[in-house]
Amino acid sequence: MPVMVSNLAPPSDTARLVRKIIWLVLAALVVAGVAWYAVLTLGKSEQPAPPAAGAEQLVREDSHRLTSPAVEKAQLVEFLDFECPSCGSIHPVVQEFQAEFGDRITFVHRNFPLAAHPNSGQAALAAEAAAQQGQYQEMANKLFETQSQWAGSQQSQAPLFRTYAGQLGLDLAKFDAVVADPQTEERILADIEDGKALGVSGTPTFFLNGEKLTLTTKADFRQKLADAAK
């Protein structure tokens, strides 16, 4: 008996219809996939950029702030070595700028004693010990003012730095205890690690509002501070 097919589409027409449906489904899936990818990409692009590496290491809560302006316009951070001749040479300039801009700019000291300077570590310890008695800046000034008398010596200058502490009227027993405390050395090492993370390789190195400065002249230095203090 012949098979009646008058009410069915020809096989070729049916196959074309099935293929058309499959392509429509695939197209819909592709569009959906593109849309989902676009949503993910857009969401990522709108996320805030991560903070700059090392930004949190520039000034710590316990860093030595030499000025405390009522309204801070900027921060000048100096990584220094008390035995470094360049640090000693620029110190009077920084003091001058501190007097001029200290009411608007916070001046900050960070330790970065270099291995090439045999007594820089002891000098940093002396400054830290003086800081515990509220006289960091006085000791820092003393170390720089007398730098030519002790820098470069292969003998330990710790006794001389202790003499400076006595001249500043510090309690020498407390001074000695802080110098000998391992935590004091750890604090200095933490400054060094922060400096390295920020790209410090020599001294003095200055950061103004987080930007590492390249200085050419005193006038250039002053202008940068003046612009930041506006």
C-alpha positions as CSV (number, residue, x, y, z in Angstrom):
1,M,0.0,0.0,0.0
2,P,1.4,3.3,-0.9
3,V,2.3,5.7,1.9
4,M,0.1,8.8,1.9
5,V,2.3,12.0,2.4
6,S,0.0,14.6,1.0
7,N,-0.4,16.4,4.4
8,L,3.3,16.4,5.3
9,A,6.0,18.8,4.1
10,P,8.6,17.2,1.8
11,P,11.7,15.9,3.5
12,S,13.8,18.6,2.0
13,D,11.5,21.4,3.3
14,T,11.4,19.8,6.8
15,A,15.2,19.7,6.9
16,R,15.5,23.3,5.9
17,L,12.9,24.3,8.5
18,V,14.9,22.4,11.3
19,R,18.1,24.0,10.2
20,K,16.5,27.4,10.2
21,I,15.3,26.9,13.8
22,I,18.7,25.7,14.9
23,W,20.4,28.7,13.5
24,L,17.9,31.1,15.1
25,V,18.5,29.4,18.5
26,L,22.3,29.6,18.0
27,A,22.1,33.3,17.0
28,A,20.1,34.0,20.1
29,L,22.7,32.3,22.3
30,V,25.5,34.2,20.6
31,V,23.7,37.6,21.2
32,A,23.0,36.6,24.8
33,G,26.7,35.7,25.3
34,V,27.9,39.0,23.8
35,A,25.5,40.9,26.0
36,W,26.7,39.1,29.1
37,Y,30.3,39.6,28.2
38,A,29.6,43.3,27.7
39,V,28.0,43.5,31.1
40,L,30.9,41.9,32.8
41,T,33.4,44.1,30.9
42,L,31.5,47.2,31.8
43,G,31.3,46.2,35.4
44,K,35.0,45.7,35.5
45,S,35.8,49.1,33.8
46,E,33.7,50.9,36.4
47,Q,35.5,49.5,39.4
48,P,38.0,51.9,41.0
49,A,41.6,51.5,40.2
50,P,43.7,50.0,43.0
51,P,45.8,52.4,45.0
52,A,49.3,53.2,43.9
53,A,51.8,50.7,45.2
54,G,53.6,51.9,48.2
55,A,51.4,55.0,48.8
56,E,50.6,53.8,52.3
57,Q,54.3,53.5,53.1
58,L,55.2,57.1,52.5
59,V,54.2,58.5,55.9
60,R,53.5,56.2,58.8
61,E,51.5,57.2,61.9
62,D,54.8,57.3,63.9
63,S,56.9,59.1,61.3
64,H,58.7,62.2,62.5
65,R,56.7,65.3,61.6
66,L,58.8,68.4,62.0
67,T,55.8,70.8,61.4
68,S,52.1,70.6,62.2
69,P,50.3,73.2,60.1
70,A,46.7,74.0,61.2
71,V,45.6,73.6,57.5
72,E,47.9,71.2,55.6
73,K,48.4,72.0,52.0
74,A,51.1,69.5,51.2
75,Q,53.6,67.0,52.7
76,L,57.3,67.0,52.0
77,V,58.9,63.7,53.0
78,E,62.7,63.3,53.1
79,F,64.5,60.0,53.3
80,L,67.8,60.9,54.8
81,D,71.1,59.6,56.2
82,F,72.7,61.7,58.9
83,E,76.2,60.8,57.6
84,C,75.4,61.7,54.0
85,P,77.3,64.8,52.9
86,S,74.5,65.8,50.5
87,C,72.0,65.5,53.3
88,G,74.2,67.7,55.4
89,S,74.6,70.3,52.6
90,I,70.9,70.6,51.9
91,H,69.8,70.5,55.6
92,P,70.1,74.3,56.0
93,V,68.1,74.8,52.9
94,V,65.3,72.5,54.2
95,Q,65.4,74.4,57.5
96,E,64.9,77.6,55.6
97,F,62.0,76.2,53.7
98,Q,60.6,74.8,56.8
99,A,60.5,78.2,58.4
100,E,58.9,79.7,55.3
101,F,56.3,77.0,54.5
102,G,55.9,75.1,57.8
103,D,52.5,76.7,58.4
104,R,51.1,75.1,55.3
105,I,53.4,72.1,54.6
106,T,54.1,69.1,56.8
107,F,57.8,68.3,56.8
108,V,58.6,64.7,57.5
109,H,61.8,62.8,58.2
110,R,62.3,59.1,57.4
111,N,65.5,57.1,58.1
112,F,67.6,55.7,55.3
113,P,71.1,55.1,56.6
114,L,73.4,53.8,53.9
115,A,75.9,50.9,54.3
116,A,78.6,53.1,52.9
117,H,78.4,55.3,56.0
118,P,79.7,53.4,59.0
119,N,78.1,55.6,61.7
120,S,74.9,56.5,60.0
121,G,73.1,53.7,61.8
122,Q,74.3,54.8,65.2
123,A,73.3,58.4,64.3
124,A,69.8,57.2,63.4
125,L,69.6,55.3,66.8
126,A,70.6,58.5,68.6
127,A,67.9,60.5,66.8
128,E,65.3,57.9,67.6
129,A,66.3,57.8,71.2
130,A,66.1,61.6,71.4
131,A,62.6,61.4,69.8
132,Q,61.4,59.3,72.7
133,Q,62.1,62.4,74.9
134,G,60.5,64.9,72.5
135,Q,63.8,66.2,71.0
136,Y,64.1,64.4,67.6
137,Q,64.5,67.7,65.7
138,E,67.1,69.0,68.1
139,M,69.2,65.9,67.8
140,A,68.8,65.8,64.0
141,N,70.0,69.4,63.8
142,K,72.9,68.6,66.1
143,L,74.0,65.6,64.0
144,F,73.9,67.6,60.8
145,E,75.6,70.7,62.3
146,T,78.5,68.6,63.6
147,Q,78.6,66.1,60.6
148,S,82.1,67.2,59.5
149,Q,83.5,66.3,62.9
150,W,82.5,62.7,62.9
151,A,81.4,61.5,59.5
152,G,83.7,59.1,57.8
153,S,85.3,57.8,60.9
154,Q,85.8,54.1,61.1
155,Q,85.4,54.1,64.9
156,S,82.0,54.1,66.5
157,Q,80.7,57.6,67.2
158,A,78.1,56.3,69.6
159,P,79.9,57.9,72.7
160,L,79.9,61.2,70.9
161,F,76.2,61.0,70.1
162,R,75.6,60.2,73.8
163,T,77.5,63.4,74.6
164,Y,75.1,65.3,72.3
165,A,72.2,63.8,74.2
166,G,73.7,65.1,77.4
167,Q,74.1,68.6,75.9
168,L,70.5,68.5,74.9
169,G,69.5,67.8,78.5
170,L,68.2,64.3,77.8
171,D,67.8,61.7,80.5
172,L,70.9,59.5,79.6
173,A,69.6,56.4,81.3
174,K,66.4,56.5,79.1
175,F,68.5,57.5,76.1
176,D,70.8,54.4,76.6
177,A,67.8,52.1,77.0
178,V,66.2,53.2,73.8
179,V,69.4,52.9,71.8
180,A,69.9,49.4,73.1
181,D,66.2,48.4,72.5
182,P,65.9,46.1,69.5
183,Q,62.6,47.8,68.6
184,T,64.5,51.0,67.9
185,E,66.6,49.2,65.3
186,E,63.4,47.6,63.9
187,R,61.8,51.0,63.5
188,I,64.8,52.2,61.4
189,L,64.8,49.0,59.3
190,A,61.0,49.6,58.7
191,D,61.9,53.1,57.3
192,I,64.5,51.6,55.0
193,E,62.1,48.9,53.7
194,D,59.4,51.6,53.0
195,G,62.0,53.6,51.2
196,K,63.1,50.7,49.0
197,A,59.4,50.0,48.2
198,L,59.1,53.6,47.1
199,G,62.2,53.4,44.9
200,V,64.6,55.2,47.2
201,S,68.2,54.2,46.4
202,G,70.2,57.2,47.7
203,T,69.9,60.2,50.0
204,P,68.5,62.7,50.3
205,T,65.3,61.7,48.4
206,F,62.3,63.9,48.6
207,F,58.6,63.2,48.0
208,L,56.2,66.1,47.6
209,N,52.6,65.0,47.9
210,G,53.6,61.5,47.0
211,E,55.6,62.6,43.9
212,K,59.3,61.8,43.9
213,L,61.2,65.0,43.2
214,T,64.0,65.6,40.8
215,L,65.7,68.8,42.0
216,T,68.1,71.0,40.0
217,T,68.5,74.2,41.9
218,K,67.4,75.8,45.2
219,A,65.1,78.1,43.3
220,D,63.4,75.1,41.6
221,F,63.0,73.4,45.0
222,R,61.4,76.5,46.5
223,Q,59.1,77.0,43.6
224,K,57.8,73.4,43.9
225,L,57.0,74.0,47.5
226,A,55.4,77.4,46.9
227,D,53.1,75.9,44.2
228,A,52.1,73.1,46.6
229,A,51.5,75.5,49.4
230,K,48.9,77.6,47.5
